[in-house]
Amino acid sequence: MATKVYIVYYSMYGHVEKLAEEIKKGASSVEGVEAQLWQNATRILDPKGIRLENHEPKLVSEIVSYVPETLPEEVLGKMSAPPKSDVPIITPSELAEADGFVFGFPTRFGMMAAQFKAFLDATGGLWKTQQLAGKPAGIFFSTGSQGGGQETTALTAITQLVHHGMIFVPIGYTFGAGMFEMEKVKGGSPYGAGTFAGDGSRKPTELELEQAFHQGKYIAAITKKLKGAA
Protein backbone atom coordinates (compact mmCIF):
# COMPACT_ATOMS: atom_id res chain seq x y z
CA MET A 1 0.00 0.00 0.00
CA ALA A 2 1.25 3.48 -0.88
CA THR A 3 2.80 5.66 1.79
CA LYS A 4 1.04 9.02 1.96
CA VAL A 5 2.99 12.12 2.90
CA TYR A 6 1.00 15.36 3.16
CA ILE A 7 2.84 18.65 2.80
CA VAL A 8 0.52 21.15 4.44
CA TYR A 9 1.41 24.83 4.58
CA TYR A 10 0.30 28.43 4.89
CA SER A 11 2.10 31.03 2.77
CA MET A 12 1.24 34.71 2.49
CA TYR A 13 3.96 35.92 0.11
CA GLY A 14 5.07 32.65 -1.50
CA HIS A 15 8.30 31.92 0.37
CA VAL A 16 6.90 28.96 2.31
CA GLU A 17 5.11 27.74 -0.80
CA LYS A 18 8.39 27.63 -2.71
CA LEU A 19 9.94 25.48 0.02
CA ALA A 20 6.84 23.26 0.01
CA GLU A 21 7.27 22.58 -3.71
CA GLU A 22 10.83 21.40 -3.16
CA ILE A 23 9.83 19.28 -0.17
CA LYS A 24 7.25 17.63 -2.38
CA LYS A 25 9.91 16.84 -4.98
CA GLY A 26 12.13 15.32 -2.33
CA ALA A 27 9.34 13.18 -0.90
CA SER A 28 8.35 12.05 -4.40
CA SER A 29 11.86 10.74 -5.00
CA VAL A 30 11.40 8.00 -2.38
CA GLU A 31 10.42 4.66 -3.86
CA GLY A 32 7.15 3.35 -2.46
CA VAL A 33 5.62 6.78 -1.90
CA GLU A 34 3.14 6.28 -4.71
CA ALA A 35 0.34 8.14 -6.48
CA GLN A 36 -3.01 8.54 -4.77
CA LEU A 37 -6.32 10.32 -5.34
CA TRP A 38 -6.71 13.93 -4.21
CA GLN A 39 -8.92 16.86 -5.05
CA ASN A 40 -6.86 18.89 -7.47
CA ALA A 41 -8.75 22.15 -7.08
CA THR A 42 -9.59 24.66 -4.39
CA ARG A 43 -12.37 23.55 -2.11
CA ILE A 44 -15.04 26.00 -1.16
CA LEU A 45 -15.67 25.87 2.59
CA ASP A 46 -18.47 27.16 4.74
CA PRO A 47 -17.65 28.82 8.11
CA LYS A 48 -17.58 25.39 9.81
CA GLY A 49 -14.94 24.10 7.40
CA ILE A 50 -17.30 21.73 5.58
CA ARG A 51 -16.57 21.21 1.90
CA LEU A 52 -19.35 22.61 -0.27
CA GLU A 53 -17.96 21.98 -3.73
CA ASN A 54 -15.57 19.45 -5.23
CA HIS A 55 -13.83 19.19 -8.57
CA GLU A 56 -12.48 16.28 -10.55
CA PRO A 57 -9.78 14.28 -8.73
CA LYS A 58 -6.29 13.81 -10.12
CA LEU A 59 -3.53 11.32 -9.46
CA VAL A 60 -0.54 12.88 -7.74
CA SER A 61 2.58 11.49 -6.09
CA GLU A 62 2.48 13.65 -3.00
CA ILE A 63 -0.16 15.92 -1.61
CA VAL A 64 0.63 19.58 -1.13
CA SER A 65 -2.17 21.51 0.53
CA TYR A 66 -2.52 24.87 2.14
CA VAL A 67 -4.71 25.88 5.04
CA PRO A 68 -7.57 28.40 4.69
CA GLU A 69 -6.84 32.12 4.85
CA THR A 70 -8.34 33.94 7.83
CA LEU A 71 -7.73 37.52 6.72
CA PRO A 72 -10.27 39.41 4.55
CA GLU A 73 -9.31 40.16 0.94
CA GLU A 74 -9.29 43.89 1.75
CA VAL A 75 -6.64 43.40 4.43
CA LEU A 76 -4.56 41.09 2.23
CA GLY A 77 -4.67 43.73 -0.50
CA LYS A 78 -3.33 46.39 1.85
CA MET A 79 -0.54 44.00 2.82
CA SER A 80 0.33 43.53 -0.89
CA ALA A 81 -0.18 39.77 -0.56
CA PRO A 82 -0.34 38.05 -3.97
CA PRO A 83 -3.31 35.84 -4.94
CA LYS A 84 -3.29 32.27 -3.64
CA SER A 85 -2.18 29.48 -5.93
CA ASP A 86 -4.49 26.70 -7.10
CA VAL A 87 -3.12 24.22 -4.56
CA PRO A 88 -6.16 22.64 -2.84
CA ILE A 89 -7.25 23.75 0.62
CA ILE A 90 -7.17 20.93 3.15
CA THR A 91 -9.75 20.39 5.90
CA PRO A 92 -8.71 19.12 9.35
CA SER A 93 -10.50 15.78 8.97
CA GLU A 94 -8.45 14.94 5.87
CA LEU A 95 -5.25 14.85 7.91
CA ALA A 96 -6.29 11.41 9.15
CA GLU A 97 -5.72 9.99 5.66
CA ALA A 98 -1.97 10.61 5.72
CA ASP A 99 0.84 8.44 7.07
CA GLY A 100 3.18 11.38 7.66
CA PHE A 101 3.37 15.16 7.38
CA VAL A 102 5.56 18.14 6.74
CA PHE A 103 3.95 21.33 8.08
CA GLY A 104 5.11 24.75 6.89
CA PHE A 105 4.34 28.33 7.89
CA PRO A 106 5.85 31.81 8.20
CA THR A 107 6.73 33.16 11.61
CA ARG A 108 4.92 35.86 13.55
CA PHE A 109 7.00 37.09 16.50
CA GLY A 110 8.89 33.80 16.74
CA MET A 111 5.84 31.55 16.45
CA MET A 112 3.71 30.06 13.66
CA ALA A 113 1.33 32.40 11.84
CA ALA A 114 -2.18 32.62 13.26
CA GLN A 115 -3.68 31.16 10.09
CA PHE A 116 -1.93 27.85 10.65
CA LYS A 117 -2.65 27.90 14.38
CA ALA A 118 -6.34 28.39 13.62
CA PHE A 119 -6.21 25.34 11.36
CA LEU A 120 -4.62 23.24 14.09
CA ASP A 121 -7.12 24.55 16.63
CA ALA A 122 -9.81 22.90 14.51
CA THR A 123 -8.25 19.42 14.88
CA GLY A 124 -9.90 18.71 18.23
CA GLY A 125 -11.93 15.88 16.74
CA LEU A 126 -8.76 14.15 15.55
CA TRP A 127 -7.19 14.67 18.98
CA LYS A 128 -10.22 13.16 20.72
CA THR A 129 -10.01 10.00 18.61
CA GLN A 130 -6.18 10.01 18.49
CA GLN A 131 -6.16 9.59 14.72
CA LEU A 132 -2.81 11.36 14.34
CA ALA A 133 -1.04 9.61 17.22
CA GLY A 134 2.17 7.85 16.23
CA LYS A 135 2.45 9.57 12.84
CA PRO A 136 5.73 11.34 11.96
CA ALA A 137 5.78 15.06 11.19
CA GLY A 138 8.38 17.61 10.20
CA ILE A 139 8.30 21.41 10.20
CA PHE A 140 9.61 24.09 7.81
CA PHE A 141 9.36 27.86 8.03
CA SER A 142 10.14 31.34 6.78
CA THR A 143 11.20 34.34 8.85
CA GLY A 144 11.78 38.00 8.07
CA SER A 145 15.32 38.13 9.45
CA GLN A 146 18.14 35.94 10.75
CA GLY A 147 17.04 36.52 14.32
CA GLY A 148 13.36 36.22 13.52
CA GLY A 149 12.67 32.68 14.70
CA GLN A 150 14.47 30.05 12.61
CA GLU A 151 14.51 27.85 15.71
CA THR A 152 11.79 29.25 17.99
CA THR A 153 9.09 28.96 15.31
CA ALA A 154 9.65 25.21 15.07
CA LEU A 155 10.29 24.80 18.78
CA THR A 156 7.01 26.44 19.79
CA ALA A 157 5.14 24.44 17.12
CA ILE A 158 6.22 21.12 18.58
CA THR A 159 3.58 21.46 21.31
CA GLN A 160 0.91 20.94 18.65
CA LEU A 161 2.47 17.63 17.64
CA VAL A 162 2.95 16.52 21.24
CA HIS A 163 -0.71 16.89 22.15
CA HIS A 164 -1.66 14.78 19.15
CA GLY A 165 0.91 12.13 20.07
CA MET A 166 2.75 12.69 16.80
CA ILE A 167 6.46 11.96 16.30
CA PHE A 168 8.52 15.05 15.55
CA VAL A 169 11.15 14.35 12.90
CA PRO A 170 13.84 17.06 12.75
CA ILE A 171 16.44 16.95 10.01
CA GLY A 172 19.25 17.37 12.53
CA TYR A 173 22.52 17.68 10.63
CA THR A 174 21.65 15.06 8.01
CA PHE A 175 21.90 17.74 5.30
CA GLY A 176 25.66 17.54 5.72
CA ALA A 177 27.97 20.39 4.71
CA GLY A 178 25.02 22.61 3.86
CA MET A 179 24.27 22.93 7.57
CA PHE A 180 27.64 24.59 8.15
CA GLU A 181 27.50 27.21 5.39
CA MET A 182 29.10 30.41 6.72
CA GLU A 183 29.81 32.43 3.57
CA LYS A 184 26.21 32.88 2.45
CA VAL A 185 23.04 33.80 4.28
CA LYS A 186 21.03 30.59 4.68
CA GLY A 187 17.77 29.82 6.43
CA GLY A 188 16.91 26.54 8.09
CA SER A 189 18.14 24.82 11.22
CA PRO A 190 18.33 21.31 12.70
CA TYR A 191 14.58 21.67 13.25
CA GLY A 192 13.81 21.87 9.54
CA ALA A 193 14.22 23.71 6.25
CA GLY A 194 13.79 27.46 6.24
CA THR A 195 14.29 30.70 4.37
CA PHE A 196 14.48 34.43 4.99
CA ALA A 197 11.89 36.70 3.40
CA GLY A 198 13.49 40.00 4.34
CA ASP A 199 11.30 42.80 2.99
CA GLY A 200 9.61 40.26 0.74
CA SER A 201 11.92 40.69 -2.24
CA ARG A 202 14.36 37.96 -1.19
CA LYS A 203 13.54 34.52 -2.54
CA PRO A 204 14.69 31.09 -1.27
CA THR A 205 18.26 30.44 -2.41
CA GLU A 206 19.46 27.35 -4.23
CA LEU A 207 20.98 26.01 -1.01
CA GLU A 208 17.77 26.59 0.93
CA LEU A 209 15.80 24.77 -1.77
CA GLU A 210 18.27 21.88 -1.67
CA GLN A 211 17.74 21.64 2.07
CA ALA A 212 13.98 21.60 1.55
CA PHE A 213 14.34 18.79 -1.01
CA HIS A 214 16.47 16.88 1.49
CA GLN A 215 13.86 17.32 4.22
CA GLY A 216 11.10 15.96 2.02
CA LYS A 217 13.16 12.93 1.04
CA TYR A 218 14.31 12.33 4.61
CA ILE A 219 10.86 12.47 6.19
CA ALA A 220 9.27 10.42 3.41
CA ALA A 221 11.84 7.66 3.96
CA ILE A 222 11.17 7.63 7.70
CA THR A 223 7.41 7.65 7.15
CA LYS A 224 7.72 4.68 4.82
CA LYS A 225 9.89 2.82 7.30
CA LEU A 226 7.50 3.41 10.18
CA LYS A 227 4.49 2.36 8.13
CA GLY A 228 6.26 -0.82 7.07
CA ALA A 229 7.06 -1.71 10.67
CA ALA A 230 3.50 -1.15 11.88
JOQUICOR-V740480 format. One line per field, one symbol per residue. burial: # if it has 16 or more other C-alpha atoms within 10 Angstrom, else .. Layout:
# JOQUICOR-V740480
burial: ???
This chain:
# JOQUICOR-V740480
burial: ..############################..###..######.....#...........#########.................######..#..##########..########.#...#..#....##############...#######...#..#..########...#...#......############......##.###############.##.##...
